[in-house]
Amino acid sequence: LQERTPPEFAELWDVFKPRGQIDAYLRLVRSKPGDPVGVGATVECRDVATTYRPFLYPLEHLNGRLTLERERLTVNLRGLVGERPATMKGTIDRPGPDAIVNLDLEAESFPIDKTFMTALPPDIRKVVDQFHPSGSVKAKVNVARRPLVGPMVKEEGHLAISAILDLNPRCEMTWVGLPYTVRNLTGRLEIHP
């Protein structure tokens, strides 16, 4: 499938690194000879995995539907994170390098482990490492992306990630500024751009 991807969408393979099984239904429409061809598609994901380039946390065992109508991709997926249910819903307008993304992810039990720490961007990981967190959180995350124009722009565009994290039982941390482990933390952590 990757070899048959139109050139303007080829980079999406590197951005999302998808793998797994899908069923695809395509609709091609043209009103009259010579008019542009309208494309629509429905993709049923069957145990698909992906890793999003700006946050390299692997999402696996995804099932659900991706629907492309005109220039909007609607995402409605469910899967597992940390052996518990998770969902990803939202839209991607103008899929490709100039995409406008608005995705909501929810996970009942997102583990704060080595995989999570490795996925963090280096500047954020440096701060989080100071607290040596462990445990899991119930997470609600919104990913919003807008393209940037002009010279010297970041290829991921303007990426804003907001999260509400409710600590599950048995969370703990040890801050390097006071090396004493605090166990059974409860509460909420909100992260906004």
C-alpha positions as CSV (number, residue, x, y, z in Angstrom):
1,L,0.0,0.0,0.0
2,Q,2.8,2.4,0.8
3,E,4.3,2.0,-2.7
4,R,1.0,3.0,-4.2
5,T,0.5,6.1,-2.1
6,P,0.3,9.4,-4.1
7,P,3.5,11.4,-3.6
8,E,1.7,14.3,-1.8
9,F,0.7,11.8,1.0
10,A,3.9,9.7,1.1
11,E,5.3,11.5,4.1
12,L,2.3,10.4,6.2
13,W,3.9,6.9,6.4
14,D,6.9,8.4,8.2
15,V,4.7,10.7,10.4
16,F,2.5,7.9,11.6
17,K,4.4,4.6,10.9
18,P,1.2,2.6,10.5
19,R,1.2,-1.2,10.4
20,G,-1.4,-3.9,10.6
21,Q,-4.5,-5.0,8.7
22,I,-7.3,-2.9,7.2
23,D,-10.3,-3.2,5.0
24,A,-10.6,-0.3,2.6
25,Y,-13.6,1.0,0.6
26,L,-12.9,3.7,-2.0
27,R,-15.3,6.0,-3.8
28,L,-14.3,7.8,-7.0
29,V,-16.7,10.3,-8.5
30,R,-16.5,12.5,-11.5
31,S,-19.4,14.5,-12.9
32,K,-18.3,14.6,-16.5
33,P,-15.2,13.7,-18.5
34,G,-12.3,16.1,-17.8
35,D,-13.7,17.2,-14.4
36,P,-11.5,16.5,-11.3
37,V,-12.0,13.2,-9.6
38,G,-13.5,13.3,-6.2
39,V,-12.2,10.7,-3.7
40,G,-13.8,9.3,-0.6
41,A,-12.6,6.4,1.4
42,T,-13.6,4.3,4.5
43,V,-10.9,2.3,6.2
44,E,-11.8,-0.3,8.8
45,C,-8.8,-0.8,11.0
46,R,-8.2,-4.4,12.2
47,D,-5.6,-4.6,14.9
48,V,-3.5,-1.6,13.6
49,A,-0.5,0.0,15.3
50,T,0.9,3.5,14.9
51,T,3.6,5.8,16.3
52,Y,3.1,9.5,15.8
53,R,6.4,11.3,15.0
54,P,6.1,14.2,17.5
55,F,5.3,11.8,20.4
56,L,6.9,8.4,19.8
57,Y,4.6,6.4,22.0
58,P,3.4,3.2,20.2
59,L,-0.4,2.8,20.0
60,E,-1.3,-0.8,19.3
61,H,-4.3,-3.0,18.8
62,L,-6.4,-0.2,17.3
63,N,-9.7,-1.0,15.8
64,G,-12.3,1.3,14.3
65,R,-12.9,3.5,11.3
66,L,-11.1,6.3,9.4
67,T,-13.4,8.1,6.9
68,L,-12.1,10.5,4.2
69,E,-14.7,12.8,2.7
70,R,-13.5,15.6,0.5
71,E,-10.5,17.0,2.5
72,R,-11.5,15.8,5.9
73,L,-10.4,12.6,7.6
74,T,-12.6,11.6,10.5
75,V,-10.9,9.3,13.1
76,N,-12.8,7.0,15.4
77,L,-10.5,4.3,16.9
78,R,-10.4,2.3,20.0
79,G,-7.6,0.1,21.4
80,L,-5.5,-0.6,24.4
81,V,-3.0,1.4,26.3
82,G,-1.5,-0.2,29.4
83,E,-3.8,-3.2,29.0
84,R,-6.9,-0.9,29.5
85,P,-9.3,0.6,27.0
86,A,-8.4,3.8,25.1
87,T,-10.0,5.8,22.3
88,M,-8.8,8.3,19.6
89,K,-11.5,10.5,18.0
90,G,-11.3,13.7,15.9
91,T,-10.6,15.1,12.5
92,I,-7.7,15.8,10.2
93,D,-8.4,18.5,7.6
94,R,-6.3,18.5,4.5
95,P,-4.3,15.4,5.3
96,G,-0.7,15.8,4.4
97,P,2.0,18.4,5.3
98,D,-0.5,21.2,5.6
99,A,-2.9,19.2,7.8
100,I,-5.1,20.8,10.5
101,V,-5.4,18.2,13.3
102,N,-7.8,18.1,16.2
103,L,-7.7,14.7,18.0
104,D,-8.9,13.7,21.4
105,L,-7.3,10.7,23.1
106,E,-8.6,9.0,26.3
107,A,-7.0,6.2,28.2
108,E,-8.2,4.6,31.5
109,S,-4.7,3.6,32.6
110,F,-1.8,5.2,30.8
111,P,1.4,3.8,32.4
112,I,4.2,6.2,33.3
113,D,7.0,3.8,32.4
114,K,10.2,3.7,30.3
115,T,8.2,3.6,27.0
116,F,6.4,6.8,28.0
117,M,9.6,8.5,29.2
118,T,11.4,7.6,25.9
119,A,8.5,9.1,23.9
120,L,8.7,12.5,25.5
121,P,10.5,15.2,23.7
122,P,14.0,15.7,25.2
123,D,13.2,19.1,26.7
124,I,10.1,17.8,28.5
125,R,11.8,14.6,29.5
126,K,14.5,16.6,31.2
127,V,11.9,18.1,33.6
128,V,9.9,15.0,34.1
129,D,13.0,13.0,34.9
130,Q,13.6,15.2,37.9
131,F,10.5,13.8,39.6
132,H,11.1,10.0,38.9
133,P,7.3,9.4,38.5
134,S,5.8,6.0,38.4
135,G,2.3,4.5,38.3
136,S,-0.5,5.2,35.8
137,V,-2.9,8.0,35.0
138,K,-6.4,8.3,33.5
139,A,-5.6,10.6,30.6
140,K,-7.6,12.9,28.4
141,V,-5.4,14.5,25.8
142,N,-6.1,16.9,23.0
143,V,-3.7,17.2,20.1
144,A,-4.1,20.3,17.9
145,R,-1.8,20.9,15.0
146,R,-1.7,23.8,12.5
147,P,0.7,24.2,9.6
148,L,3.3,26.9,9.8
149,V,4.4,28.9,6.7
150,G,7.6,30.7,6.0
151,P,11.3,30.0,6.2
152,M,12.8,28.0,9.0
153,V,9.5,26.5,10.2
154,K,9.3,23.3,12.1
155,E,8.0,20.5,9.9
156,E,5.5,19.3,12.6
157,G,3.9,22.8,12.4
158,H,2.4,24.4,15.5
159,L,1.6,21.5,17.7
160,A,-0.3,22.1,20.9
161,I,-0.9,19.2,23.4
162,S,-3.2,19.7,26.3
163,A,-3.8,17.0,28.9
164,I,-5.8,16.3,32.0
165,L,-4.2,13.5,34.0
166,D,-6.0,11.9,37.0
167,L,-3.6,9.9,39.1
168,N,-4.7,6.2,39.5
169,P,-4.0,4.4,42.8
170,R,-0.3,3.7,43.7
171,C,1.3,6.6,41.9
172,E,4.5,7.9,43.4
173,M,7.4,10.3,42.8
174,T,10.8,11.2,44.1
175,W,11.9,14.8,43.3
176,V,15.6,15.2,43.0
177,G,15.4,18.5,45.0
178,L,14.1,16.5,48.0
179,P,15.0,12.8,47.5
180,Y,12.2,11.3,49.5
181,T,9.7,9.1,47.8
182,V,6.1,10.2,48.1
183,R,3.7,7.2,47.6
184,N,0.0,6.8,47.0
185,L,-0.3,10.2,45.4
186,T,-3.8,11.3,44.3
187,G,-5.0,14.3,42.4
188,R,-5.1,15.9,39.0
189,L,-2.3,17.3,36.8
190,E,-3.3,19.7,34.0
191,I,-0.9,20.4,31.1
192,H,-1.5,23.1,28.6
193,P,0.7,24.8,26.0
